[in-house]
Structures are given as structure tokens and as C-alpha cells.
Amino acid sequence: MKRKRKIVFILAVILIAVAGCIVTLIGPWPTYKSGFEDKPYYTEAIAAIEQHRQQSSNDSNISQFEAGWAARSITPPIGTPLAGFGDRKGKPSTGVHDEIFVKALAVSDGVDTAVIVGANMLIIPENVAESVRIRVSQQTPLTANEILFNASHNHSGPGAFAPGLASKVFNGPYDSSIPEFLAKAFTEAIVEAYQSLEPAKMAYGGLDAPEYIRNRTRSDGPVDSELSYMLVEQKDLDRCIVVSYSAHPTILGSDNMRFTGEYPGFLMRRITEKTGAAAIYLGGSVGSMSTRPPEGADSFERCRKMGQALADKVLVAIAEAPRFEDKVNVASIGIPIQLPPFQLRLNENWRVSKFLFPILGIDSDGWMHAVRIGDAVLVGTPADYCGEISVDLKARMKNRVGDLWMLSFNGDYVGYISPDKYYYDKDEKGGYGYERGLMSWIGPDQEAFTVSLITHMIDALFPESSSLTTFYNAH
């Protein structure tokens, strides 16, 4: 009898220990509703921005604007998995429909330099961004502060780029040769762009293209339909045209197994074919934003029609005598950030353990970036940043910033960042849906937290003007 009780006791201890491990590593944990303003992850980020502000050069010191650009192919070997759709189950790619690239634009005002990097990928994974920063710093004076990364959010680009279960599900099994291949191409493009800096002039603008984009999460919700463009022209008349739009490049579905640039690839090729100019595409605030492509015989035809239609809109705008400037302020702020506590909700009261995220290959940091080129500002966020937030930010700052480019996938990935006002709303099934449920990781203040950092960064980039932070806090 004593032996039996001993066995029962041991089994009970084992079960309790196992249950404790499950709760600790997986959950459930109680959800939280706390703010962020007094948390170290926020105050440290604000302090880092303030340090950049104090180190910024005075715009009176600037000289002739300079620019240079370069590109490298990032089309991986056939057989490499495609990124973006879990339904592909990591199957190998079967071919190449069209080549995909990473492209870099370097700009300088004679004092400060910044490089804008656009890759036709799903995201810019952290391991690739970190490797590129190190390599570039070994070959140029450029630092992490001066390199803004961006991905078009192409769901038919290279996968296998990051370790961890989450990446394996969406991007295929990790292959260490892929991030090495990508980092080499990125580095070469950035270094060549920097070394190609020559006297230049620039112009920028934006136009409305609502017919090609919709709000897929809230059909009656706001849409960021701005098609932004920047034209850079060197003294020898060589040109580079940078374009940004916020529609998810998902015209092609998980059944496509060939590498392609999707509609952004067709857009860039159209610009180059029509003008001879280099073309760079930057993914905008793609969260909740989906495409409304023209009709076509198949998905590739719809991609072609949409990409070419957007390109033609830009070319018409550029043909209308853009207002060039050859002396503009260039400034850049890039900061690593710690994130609010992870909160992947199971329901209103319970979330999964924060310790599950490292197991999935997701860490608790990110990267925020803002680059000023004249009166235009390009803001890089490490997420699928919601277009509804972008619409609101642009409206707030229309009298403060010449043109605000809200971009996603800046060298890391922290899920979707959606408007805080929807955080507790449930869908018709009683859940939170894809964007505010499965892909929402950093709690109820994700909009307020990131918008505060963005407004502080923009304020630091415009020291000659009145404070934006006061304006933001008043709203």
C-alpha cells in the first residue's frame, strides 16, 4: 500500500511539473491592458531619438544634393521554397516567371547620407538586415542609422531565409545559404549605390489611385490609396524613380510556385521600359490593404495590368514638369526598439505565454526608421503596418511634412499593427480574426506606441520647425 501511494505521489508531482511547464512555456497567461508611456521599452526609445536629435547637423551646412543607385538579382536557385503562404507547406519552387531584385538608392546633402533599400521579398528578415549592416560598415562609412530597409511584401519571392517554426510554416524550411545569398546581394547593391553618388536633383509627389486598392478587413473602412513617387536625376540625366503603394501583392495565390515580382515587378519593369530609368518599389502600409486588380485571363495577366496601370499613372505625373530641387536636407534616424510584452490572445482574458515566441523564432525587439529627403519623410516600421493608421497620420501631418511615406518591413517583423480602437472588437465568429488575432502580437497600445515613436522621429528630423509631439499629444 505504501509503495502504491508513493507511485501515485510521484506521478502527481510529475503531472504538476508537466502542467507547470506547459503553462509557463505555452500558456494560458492572463491578458494585460496596461499603458506604455512609463515603461522602459518606450522611454529608452524616446531617449535614443532625442540623442539623434542632438547629433543632427544644421541644415545651413548642406551643399549640393547627391544620389546614386544600384541593383542586384535576388532570384534564388529553383527549388528554394517561396515565402508567404503556409498552404504551400514549404514545397520547392518549380521555376522563374520573372527575375526579382534588391535595389538601393543612396542620397546625400554633403553632410548626411541615407540609403533606401527596396527588395521584392515578403519581409526583410532580421538575420539578413543585421548581416548587411555589418558588411556595409566594413566597406563604407555607412552605419545602421543610415540604411532603411523595405520589402514589397511579395508572396512569390525567396523563402527559407530564417530559422524558427513560424518562418518554416510560412516560408519553408530554413536554408542557411539563402540569407548568405541575400546579404551578399543587398550589400553589393548598397555599396555600389553609395560609391555612385553624383550631383543630382530630386522631386517628389503623390496621387490618388483608389481603383486598385481596398480595405480587406473592414469593407467600409479607410483606404490608403496614395501612390507616392520620387524622381531623382543625376547631372548626366540618368534617372531613378522610387514608387510606393499600400496594396498587398497577393494577386497570385499559394498555387503559384514560380518566382515573380508580382504587380510591383511589372510596375518597375514598365517604368524602365518606358523611360530607361531605374525603378525602385517600396511596400507601403499594407496591413488591411488588398488589391483590386483589373480583369485578366489569369492571375499573371492581372498582375501585369495592375503594375503597368500604376506605373503609367506615375509617368503621367512625372511628365508634368516636376519641381526639382538640388539642395535638400537629408537626415536619418534608425533605432532598435524593445517591444511591449507579447500578447497573442486565446480569448478576451487569456493569451499564450511570452516564452512561446522564442520557441517559434520570434524575438522581442524591432527596428524603427525615418529618413528625410527634403520635405519628404520615409518611415520604416517592422510590421504589416495598417493603412488606416497611415491615412490618419498623413492627415495629421499634411501641413507639417511635404509627403509622408508610411512603409512596412523595415529589417524585422513583429506581426500586424492595427488601429487600437479595434483591438477588443470581435468578428462574426466571436474571435479576433487574422490581423487582430493570430498576427497581433504586441498588445492593445500598438498604434499609440508606434505612432508616438514616429512623431518623435519626424520631429527630430525637422529641428527648424515647431514640435510635432505637442501636436500629437493634443490629439
N, C-alpha and C positions, 0 to 999 in steps of 0.2 A: 504493500500500500504506500509506504514511504517512497519507494522507487517510482511509483506511478505519479505521486504528487510532484516529485522532483522533475519528472519529464514534462508534466503539464506546466510547471513553473518556468522551465527553460523555454518551452515553446511559446509561452505567453511573453516572456522577455524578448524573444526573437521577433515575434509578431509586432510588439510595441516598437522595437527598434526599427523594423522594416517600415512600419507605418510612419514613424518619425522621419525616416529618411525620405519617404515619398512626399510627405507634407513639406519638408524642408526644400527638397530639390525640385518638386513638381507643383505642389500646392494641394489644396487651395489656401491662399492668404487673403485676408480682408482687403477690400479696395480702399483707396485713400482719396480724400477730396481737398487736400491742403494746397495752399498757395505756393509761390516760388520766390517772391521778392526778397525774403530774408535767408534764402538757402545758399550755402557756399557755392553750388554749381552756377548760380546766377550772379552772385556778387563777384566771383572770380572772373567770370566772362566780361562783366562790365568793367572791371579793373583793367583787364587786358585791352579792351577797346580804348579806354582812357589813356593807357600807355602809348598806344598807336597815335592817338590824337596829339599827344605832347611831342612825339617824334616826327610828325608830319612836316614836310617842307612848306615854306610860304610860297603861294602861287606867283608872287612877284619875281621869283627866281627862275621861272621856267623859260625855256628857249624854244627853238623850232621843234614842232611835233615830228616824231619819227615812228615808222611802222615797218614791220617785216612779217612774213608768214611762210608756212611750210606745211607739208602733209606727208603722211606715211600710211601705207596699207596696213590694216589690221584684220584682213581676211585670213582666218586660221586654216590649218590643214583640213581637208574634207574628212569627216569622221568625228571632228570635235563637236560636242553637243551644242545646240543652240540655247540661248538664255531666254527666260521669260515666262514659259508656260509649264506648270507642273504636269499637265496632261501629256507632255512629250516623254515623261518618265526617263529623262536622261539619254534617250536614244541618239545614236550618232547622226550627224548631218549627212545628207546624201549628195550635196553639190553646192555650186555657187551661182546664184542668179545674176548678181552684180557685186562688184567689189565694194568693200566698206573701208572707211578711213578714220584716222585721228588727224585733226588739223589744229594748228596753233597760230594765233595772231599775237605778236608782241607789239606793244606800244610804249612810247617814252616821251616825256616832256623835257628831257635833258637833265632832269633831277631824279625823277622816279620812273620806274619801269614796271609794267604788268604784262602778264601773258594770259590770254584767254584760250583754253583748250577745249575743243569740241570733238567728242568721239561718238561714232554711230554704234553705241552699245546700250545695253539695258540700264546699267548704272556704271559709275566709276568705283570699283571696289577699293576698300581701304588699303589692302595689301599692295595693290598696283600704285595708288597715289603716293603712299609712303616711299616705295622703291623709286618712283620717278623723282620725287623731291630730293632724295639723297643723290641720285645720279646727276641730276641737273646742277645741283650745288657744287658738284665736283668738276664740272666743265664750264660753269658760268658764275657770275656773281649773284644770280637769282636765288632767292630763298623761298620757303614755303609761303611766306606772306605775299609773294608776288605772282603766284600761279593759281588761277581759278580754273577748276575742272568742271566739266559738264558732259552729260550724256544725253543723246537724243531720246533715250528710253526705247530703243529699238528692241523688239521682241523676237528678232530674227538675226541677232548678232552672236558673237562668240560667247559661249558659256564655259563651264569648267574652270572658272577663274578664282574661286575662293574655297577654302576648306569649310567644314561645318555642315550639319544636317540641313539647315534651312537653305543654304546655297545648293546643296546636292538636289533637293526636291525641285527647285525652280530652274537651276542652271546646269544640272548634270554633275556627274562625279568629278571631283577635283583632279586637275592635271597640272602639276607644278610647272610644266613647260609653257602653259598658256599665260600666266601672269608674267613670266620672264619675257615671253614674246611681246606681250602688250607693253610692258615697261620699257623695253628697248625701243619700240616704235614711238611711244609717247616722248621719250627722252630725245630721240633724234629730231622729231618734229619741233619740239620746244627749243632745243639748242640751235637748230637751223633758223628758226624764226627770229630768235634773239640776235644771231650773227648777221641776219639780213636787214637789220634796222637801217632805214634810209629816210631822208627828209620826205615828209608826206603831208597830206591834209585829210580831214575827215568830215563827214556829215552823217546825221542820223535822223531817223523819223519813225513813224508808226502809222498804220492804217487799220481800219476795222475789216475783219473777214469773218463775220458771224455765220456765213453759209456753210462753213466747213467744220464747225465745232459745236458740241452740245454738252450739256451737263448730264452725265450718265447716272448720277446718284440722286439728284433732285431735279426732275424734268422741268420744273418751273423756277429753278434756282439761277443765280447769276452765272454768266459765262465770260471767261477771259478770252475775248476774241481778237485781241490786238496782235497784229503781225508786225513785229519790230524789225528794223533793219539798220545797219550801219555800213556806210561806204567809206573805205579807206583807199586813197590814191597816192602812189609814190610819184616823185618828180618825173620819172620816165613814163608815166601814165599807166603803169601796171596797177591793177585794182584787186581789192579783196572785199567781198560783200558778206557780211555776217547777218544771219536771219534767225529769229526766234518765234516760235508759236507754241501753244499750250495743248494741242490735241494729242492724246495718246497715240503713238504709232502702232495701232493694233488692227489695222485693216486686214492684215494677214493673221490667221489663227494658228492654233497649235498643229494643224495638219501640214503647215509649210515646214519642210525640212531642208530648205536651201538658204544659204546666207544671202542677205539682201539688206540694203539700206532703208527699205520700206519707203513711205512717202517722203521723208526727209532726204533720202538718197536721190530720188527723182528730182526733188526741188533743187538740190545742189548741182546736179548734172545739167539741168535746164539752164540755170544761170550761167554756168561755164560755157555751155554750147552756144548760147545766145550772145554772150558778151566777151568771152575769153577770160573773164575774171575768175580768180579763186573764190570759192564759196564755202562758208562755214555755217553749220546749223547748230543751234543751241536749244535743248529742250526747255520749255517754259514751265509754268505752274500746271503740271499735268494732272494733279490729283483731282478726281471727279470729272475731268475734261476728256471727252471722247471725240472721235472723228465723225464727220458727216460727209463721206466721200461721194463723188459723182458716181452715177451708174456706170458699169463696165462689164465686159464679157466675163471677167474673172477678178479675183482679188488683186492680182498684179496690175491689171488694167485700171482698177480703181485707185491703187497707189499712184500709178503714173499720172492719171488725170488730176488727182488732188495735188500732188507735188508740183506738177507743171503749172496748175492754175495759181497756186500760191506764189510760185516764182514769178509768173507773169505780172501779178499784182505789184510785187516789189520792183520789177524792172520798169513798169509804168511810172511808179512813184519816183524812182531814181532819175528817170529821163526828164522829169520836170524841174530841171535846174536846182539841184540841192544846194543848200547854203553851206559851203565849205569853210572850215577853219583850219589854220595851220599853226596856231599857238593855243593849245588847250592844256588844262591841268590834268595830269594823270596821277592817281593815288590808289593805293590798295590796302585793304585790311583783311587779313586772314587769321582766324583764331580757332584753336582746338577748343571744344567745349565738352564739359561733362553734362550728362542728360539728367532730367528728372527721373525719379525711380520708375523702373519698368512697371507697366500696368497693362497686361493683356487680360482683359476681363472674361471670366466664365459666365458671369451674370452681374446684376447690379451690385451685389455685395461681396463677390469673390473674384479673385484674379489668380493667375498662375504664379508660381514662385519666381522671384527675380533671378534665382540661381539656375533656372532652366535656360535662360537666354545664352549664357556662355556655352552650355552644352549644345545649343543649336548653332553656335558660331557667331553670335551677335554680342558685341561688347557695348559698354555703357558710355561711349563717347561719340563725338561727331565733329564736324568742321563747318564753320560759317565763314562766308567770304563776301566782300563787297569791293567792286572796282569802279572808280570814277574815271571816265574819259570825257573831258569837257563837262557838260551839264547832264550827260547820261550816266546812269548808275546801273551796273550789273550786279545783282545779288545772288549768290550761290547758297543753296540750302542742301542739307544731306538727306533728302527725303523726296517722296512724291508729294510736293507741296501743292495744296489745294488752290485751284484757280479762283475760287470765291474769295479767299483771303487776298489774293493778288489784286482782284478787282477793287476791293476795299482800300488796300494800300495805295494803289495808283490814284484813286480818287482823292485820298487824303493829301497826297504829295504833289498833285498836278501843278500847284503854284510854287513848289519848292525845288523840284527836280525836273530837268528838261525832259527826260524819258526814263522810266523805271523798268528795268528788265528783271522780272522775278523768275529765277531759274531753279532747277532741281538737280539732284545727284552730284553734289559737289565733293567728290572724293571720299564718300562714306554713305551708309544707308541706315536710316532709323525708322523705316516704315512710312506710313501716311501721316501727314499733318493736316488735320481738318479743322474747320471753324469750331471754336469752343462751344458756341451756342447749340450745336447739335450733339454734344458729347453724350448726353443722357437720353436722347431720343431713341426710340426703338422702332424697328421696321414692322411690316405686317405679320411677320413670323414671331414677333416678340423678342427678337435679338437685335444686335447692333450692325449686322451686315458685314461686308468685306472691309471697307475702308475704315469704319469706326470700330470694328470688332477685331477680326483676325489680324489686320495690318495696322492697328492703332496701338502704339507701344509706350508712349511717354506721358500718359495721364491727361487730366481734364484741363490743364492750362497750356496745352501745346501751342495753340495760336498765340496767346498772350506772351508766353515765354519767348518764342522766336520773333514775334513782331517787335517786342521791346529790344531785343538784340539788334534787329535790322535797323530800327530807327536810331539807335545809338551809333551804329556803324555809319549810317548815312550822315548823321550829324557831325561825326568826326571827319568825314571826307569833305565837308563844306564848312571849314572853320571861319570863312569870311561872312557867313550868313547867320541868321538867328537860329536859336536852338529848336531842333525838331522834337527833342524829348519832352519839352514842355507842351508842345502841340499834341503829342501822342497821349500824354498823361491826362490832358484835358478832354480826351475823347474816350 
